[in-house]
């Protein structure tokens, strides 16, 4: 395996409070073995480079950070391979700058048993581009009735349990899930949606829905469940992670919960701080998401919550779909955005706007998800696996879904000019994506 | 003169000038329907397809008669006889129809935005004959023609729209149209039928109907969709009729020369009592007559050939 000297970049590692330019990073045998200034000058290093035993990559003007982790994706395999496979999803992840992704259990069959979890991990290993962390279903068949075998799932390699897309409506089941998950050290991730309140809804309930005549999904459908999960977490003492938070009220509840010392963490997705319900006036099915795009005041509240730390994580909620799922009437279109390849570019706008420092952004996209999922990564500490993302902050590029590695071309960001892109991704010392020096 | 647009998707997109042009044109077509031979050659050789994904008698018939009186060829497709049941998508159906070179596709669909989607994809003009709870532009235009004809104006009139505003495309199109034309629009119904932030559309909203009826020049009653009762937005038809119907008593709150309108089909004894529906204020059947003229006007304005004259 090749060893690398990653030379002269701006090295950012929130886990060590590090943001220094220039710094050299030495990667040997897949592990970060040394971080220092001027490693490249050392005679032994020059000799190794000359002999071809060590490859030097010049990172002038580039950022080097711990590999990004997307803790909320849908890789669709098994069952929906026409939307995405673990292979194409891993490629999309690598191109988006991610070294690891967690995948939700709403496959077919549902990931509620060891066989599916092991299948996912076997597939992931065979393509070898990203670390894949399976998230198992809270209940068998995601029916909300009886718990999946958490112990067996954990042993098989699942890192968390979630009801994503099919919320557990029964509060007693959710309480049991949280308590039982704590026995096995599994994180619990909740998709907060009261299905009775959201029933039939197609977009955020508000003026735009009123104008378009669409049945609405009220913000309170999310907030009631956010409140429930926070209260259950407080009562059981078990941490809870809230997926894709989208409303001002939800943000306020999380902030309040954190203030009271409850172990609640929250994530949002780039579309919730980039787009609002008003974008839906043209009936673009690529804008149909769940939760739906919300109002302007919600978008501002999400940004504020990212800034003050109420929202811990940015995850893409990568939801690839086939053309047949989206090229239909808005009413019948599937929800979701293919987000792995635009997540970083859209999130960097937050840095440009001064809402987050680059280090804070990297923390929300690497260290924080690693901690919440209880997985390695998110750090450049000496001796840790060389999961590294290299970012060119100045690279301008136009979003072209047809060029996505993902099978899901469903992006409402087509045509957007974004500034900043992952140009090299490395997993355990192996380069999984590299466009340094390429013009696009 | 022609409308400078390919499609009629909603009243929201139209300017007051365009609405006036459509109504003026409709005026001149009214007379055609009273002739012994109710046909002019204006659209000879043009093809109009009525593509209806929802049941409709009035609107579909009205479009068909309008097209036929203009000498266009018409084809009616409804879900029960089309390949929709075989699982063909709307886009594929539309592309197949387009391949047969029609000039106009009139689309009725349960999904809001369906005509907008087709308008972007296919060449023929699209006329929205009702999309979900979004818009029903030809209904609003015929309502405005009825009001203008009967009252001599639209501007300054108080129009009360009563019923299930949340699920009504007729309400939305009329709100857009009437406010553009300078009318004062109020809406009323039980709070479960008033959609959020409706005031931002430029109307006043009430959750009991009396305030809305008070001083009204026009009362537009909406059909209560009895199948919605399941969703419990109101407890029973009996209770609805007791508190929210237009009857001989509460109509007295309106102006003496009030006009009562209804887009049909009427649920007699639910949203409107039979004596009011048939009473002297009612212009419900005039609306149907004006509907043909408005649809003739739209077909003419969208695809009438250059140099075609209005009927002499």
Contacts between the chains, C-beta under 8 A, distances in Angstrom:
chain1	res1	chain2	res2	distance
A	205	B	196	5.6
A	206	B	196	5.9
A	206	B	197	6.0
A	207	B	196	7.1
A	207	B	197	3.8
A	207	B	200	4.9
A	209	B	195	7.4
A	209	B	196	7.4
A	210	B	166	7.9
A	210	B	195	4.1
A	210	B	196	5.7
A	210	B	197	5.5
A	210	B	198	5.7
A	210	B	200	7.7
A	210	B	201	7.2
A	211	B	12	7.6
A	211	B	172	7.2
A	211	B	201	6.8
A	212	B	112	5.4
A	212	B	113	7.1
A	212	B	134	5.5
A	213	B	112	4.9
A	213	B	131	7.8
A	213	B	132	5.2
A	213	B	133	3.3
A	213	B	134	3.7
A	213	B	135	7.4
A	213	B	167	7.8
A	213	B	169	6.0
A	213	B	172	5.9
A	214	B	112	5.7
A	214	B	132	7.3
A	214	B	133	7.5
A	214	B	134	7.7
A	215	B	133	7.9
A	216	B	195	7.9
A	216	B	196	6.8
A	282	B	116	7.3
A	283	B	112	7.4
A	283	B	113	3.3
A	283	B	116	5.3
A	283	B	117	6.2
A	324	B	89	7.7
A	327	B	89	7.1
A	327	B	91	5.9
A	328	B	89	5.9
A	328	B	90	6.9
A	328	B	91	7.4
A	329	B	90	6.0
A	329	B	109	7.0
A	329	B	111	3.6
A	329	B	113	6.7
A	329	B	114	4.9
A	329	B	117	6.6
A	330	B	111	6.4
A	330	B	112	6.8
A	330	B	113	4.8
A	330	B	117	7.7
A	331	B	110	7.3
A	331	B	111	3.7
A	331	B	112	6.8
A	331	B	113	7.8
A	331	B	132	6.9
A	332	B	111	6.6
